[in-house]
Amino acid sequence: MLLAVVRHAESVENATKHTSFYQDPRPWNSPAAHALSRDLVGLTPRGFRQCQWLRTALENLVGGAPYVYSSPYRRALDAVELALPGRPVDVTELLCEQHYGDATYMTKAELFATWPDCEVDRQTRKHLWTPPGEGGESLAVGVLRRATAFVDALEERAPAVVAMTHHTAILALRSVLERRPVTELVDEARIRKTPNAGVLVYERQGDRFHQVDADEPDC
């Protein structure tokens, strides 16, 4: 079985986060901020072009009839709709973005002023930092647990599977699939993240996965 792990195409948040989504003071309360991130943030024109690229790239990488899983976030579902039109989609919370709880869309300055006790973990042990409030989850515990559950539940539904997901979930999925410490992957991501619409392809061989291919758009 081939598994293609895909970061959703460029969203409005990706393109304008430092000029619109993160404001100090934050103009939304925590539930509204999370709902905005989950349900309303769509793709940019560049994201649409990346999805057009993905349509061809995924067919070349894993064939034309993959079994598709997606995060329920709008930007992931829109990417699936555009890149894999007509394919049935199994929507799963296991592929969600890291839940930032009450800190969703807070600047670091506002976060540290509101919860000063979290500053050290956020600055130096980001993988262990658990955002405050309901739903907040750390990368090394909450997101990694979901990634492990997703990989463990994979069945031979089809010769190929596509998982449309997010940056933090990809770090956790890579930790599971590549059997590498999440801290190592966080350090790499500080230098370069998996880009929007980037694809990592793994092949299951026995009870293990091995990376066999990768691609990313030039748009």
C-alpha positions, 0 to 999 in steps of 0.5 A, spaced: 500 500 500 502 507 498 500 512 503 501 519 500 501 524 506 499 531 503 499 538 506 493 542 504 494 547 499 495 555 501 490 558 505 488 565 506 491 564 513 497 561 511 498 567 506 496 573 511 497 570 518 501 576 520 497 581 517 490 579 519 489 573 523 494 574 529 492 581 532 494 584 539 489 584 542 485 578 539 479 581 536 475 574 537 474 570 543 477 563 544 471 558 541 470 563 535 477 563 533 477 556 533 471 556 529 474 561 524 480 556 523 476 550 522 470 552 518 471 558 515 479 559 512 479 557 505 484 557 499 487 563 496 488 563 488 495 560 489 492 555 493 487 553 487 493 553 482 496 548 487 490 544 487 491 543 480 498 541 480 496 536 485 491 533 481 496 531 476 501 530 481 497 525 485 495 521 479 503 520 477 505 518 485 499 514 487 495 512 481 488 515 479 483 511 484 486 512 491 482 512 498 482 519 501 482 521 508 481 528 510 481 533 516 475 536 517 478 543 516 475 547 510 482 548 507 483 541 507 476 539 504 477 544 499 483 541 497 481 534 496 475 537 492 479 541 487 485 536 487 481 529 487 474 531 484 469 526 485 473 521 490 469 519 496 472 522 502 473 519 509 473 525 514 477 524 520 478 528 526 485 524 527 488 528 521 486 535 524 491 541 525 493 541 533 488 544 537 491 551 540 485 551 545 484 558 548 491 560 545 488 560 538 490 566 534 493 569 539 500 573 538 506 570 543 506 577 546 498 576 548 499 569 550 505 570 555 501 576 558 495 572 559 499 565 561 506 567 563 507 560 566 507 557 559 512 561 556 518 557 557 515 551 554 512 555 548 519 558 547 524 552 548 520 545 548 514 547 543 513 539 542 511 539 549 507 545 550 500 544 551 495 550 549 491 553 555 484 551 555 479 546 553 481 542 547 488 544 547 493 539 545 501 538 545 504 536 539 508 530 542 502 527 546 495 529 543 497 530 536 502 524 536 496 520 539 492 521 533 497 520 528 499 513 531 491 511 531 490 513 524 496 509 522 494 503 526 487 503 523 490 503 516 487 497 512 488 495 505 482 499 503 486 500 496 492 500 493 493 507 495 491 512 500 491 519 500 491 523 507 490 530 506 492 534 513 496 540 516 503 542 518 503 539 525 499 533 524 504 531 518 510 532 523 506 527 528 505 522 522 512 522 520 514 521 527 510 515 526 511 512 519 519 514 519 520 512 527 523 518 528 523 523 535 518 528 534 523 533 537 528 531 531 522 533 526 520 539 529 528 542 529 528 540 521 521 544 521 524 550 524 529 550 517 524 548 512 516 546 513 513 541 508 510 546 503 503 547 502 501 542 497 507 538 498 506 530 498 510 525 502 509 518 499 510 512 503 510 504 502 508 499 507 512 493 507 510 488 512 509 492 518 513 498 517 512 504 512 518 507 508 518 513 504 519 512 497 517 519 493 516 526 494 514 532 490 512 539 491 509 545 487 513 550 484 507 555 484 
